[in-house]
Amino acid sequence: MKESYQDILDFINKKKKSSDKKYWIEQFKLDLEEVDCCGRTALQYAVYNNDVELLEILIKSGAKIDAKDDFGLTPLQRAVFWNVLEVT
Protein backbone atom coordinates (compact mmCIF):
# COMPACT_ATOMS: atom_id res chain seq x y z
CA MET A 1 0.00 0.00 0.00
CA LYS A 2 1.41 3.36 -1.02
CA GLU A 3 1.44 6.01 1.68
CA SER A 4 -0.67 9.06 0.99
CA TYR A 5 0.95 12.44 0.55
CA GLN A 6 -0.60 13.57 3.84
CA ASP A 7 0.76 10.50 5.68
CA ILE A 8 4.27 11.22 4.40
CA LEU A 9 4.05 14.86 5.49
CA ASP A 10 2.76 13.80 8.92
CA PHE A 11 5.65 11.35 9.25
CA ILE A 12 8.25 13.96 8.27
CA ASN A 13 6.71 16.58 10.52
CA LYS A 14 7.14 14.32 13.57
CA LYS A 15 10.91 14.19 13.10
CA LYS A 16 12.65 16.47 15.57
CA LYS A 17 15.98 17.07 13.83
CA SER A 18 16.12 19.01 10.59
CA SER A 19 18.69 16.55 9.21
CA ASP A 20 16.13 13.75 9.71
CA LYS A 21 13.45 15.77 7.93
CA LYS A 22 15.74 16.42 4.98
CA TYR A 23 16.74 12.74 4.88
CA TRP A 24 13.12 11.55 4.74
CA ILE A 25 12.15 14.13 2.13
CA GLU A 26 14.88 12.64 -0.05
CA GLN A 27 13.99 9.03 0.81
CA PHE A 28 10.33 9.48 -0.07
CA LYS A 29 11.33 11.47 -3.16
CA LEU A 30 8.75 13.99 -2.03
CA ASP A 31 7.37 16.03 -4.91
CA LEU A 32 7.46 19.54 -3.47
CA GLU A 33 4.67 20.65 -5.78
CA GLU A 34 2.30 17.76 -5.12
CA VAL A 35 -0.92 18.85 -3.48
CA ASP A 36 -3.35 17.30 -1.04
CA CYS A 37 -7.14 17.22 -1.36
CA CYS A 38 -7.31 20.99 -0.69
CA GLY A 39 -4.50 21.98 -3.04
CA ARG A 40 -1.97 22.46 -0.24
CA THR A 41 1.71 21.79 -0.90
CA ALA A 42 4.29 20.56 1.59
CA LEU A 43 5.26 24.19 2.20
CA GLN A 44 1.70 25.11 3.14
CA TYR A 45 1.54 22.07 5.38
CA ALA A 46 4.74 23.19 7.13
CA VAL A 47 3.18 26.62 7.69
CA TYR A 48 0.05 25.01 9.13
CA ASN A 49 2.23 23.06 11.58
CA ASN A 50 4.40 26.10 12.37
CA ASP A 51 7.44 24.01 11.44
CA VAL A 52 10.09 26.62 10.69
CA GLU A 53 12.83 24.02 10.18
CA LEU A 54 10.78 22.18 7.57
CA LEU A 55 9.91 25.48 5.89
CA GLU A 56 13.60 26.32 5.54
CA ILE A 57 14.41 22.87 4.16
CA LEU A 58 11.57 23.00 1.64
CA ILE A 59 12.44 26.51 0.46
CA LYS A 60 16.13 25.61 0.09
CA SER A 61 15.04 22.49 -1.83
CA GLY A 62 13.15 24.62 -4.34
CA ALA A 63 9.54 24.60 -3.12
CA LYS A 64 7.49 27.33 -4.76
CA ILE A 65 6.75 29.99 -2.17
CA ASP A 66 3.95 31.49 -4.25
CA ALA A 67 1.97 28.28 -4.88
CA LYS A 68 -1.73 28.84 -4.18
CA ASP A 69 -4.06 26.30 -2.62
CA ASP A 70 -7.65 25.66 -3.71
CA PHE A 71 -8.71 28.79 -1.81
CA GLY A 72 -6.21 30.95 -3.69
CA LEU A 73 -3.89 31.45 -0.71
CA THR A 74 -0.09 31.22 -0.69
CA PRO A 75 1.91 29.84 2.25
CA LEU A 76 2.64 33.38 3.50
CA GLN A 77 -1.02 34.33 3.32
CA ARG A 78 -1.87 31.16 5.25
CA ALA A 79 0.74 32.07 7.88
CA VAL A 80 -0.95 35.42 8.36
CA PHE A 81 -4.44 33.87 8.23
CA TRP A 82 -3.55 31.26 10.88
CA ASN A 83 -1.57 33.83 12.89
CA VAL A 84 1.58 31.71 12.76
CA LEU A 85 3.83 34.52 13.90
CA GLU A 86 7.03 32.48 14.10
CA VAL A 87 6.77 31.85 10.36
CA THR A 88 5.95 35.40 9.30
Stockholm file with secondary structure:
# STOCKHOLM 1.0

chainA/1-88         MKESYQDILDFINKKKKSSDKKYWIEQFKLDLEEVDCCGRTALQYAVYNNDVELLEILIKSGAKIDAKDDFGLTPLQRAVFWNVLEVT
#=GR chainA/1-88 SS CCCCHHHHHHHHHTCCSHHHHHHHHHHTTCCTTCCCTTSCCHHHHHHHTTCHHHHHHHHHTTCCTTCCCTTSCCHHHHHHHTTCTTTC
#=GC SS_cons        CCCCHHHHHHHHHTCCSHHHHHHHHHHTTCCTTCCCTTSCCHHHHHHHTTCHHHHHHHHHTTCCTTCCCTTSCCHHHHHHHTTCTTTC
//
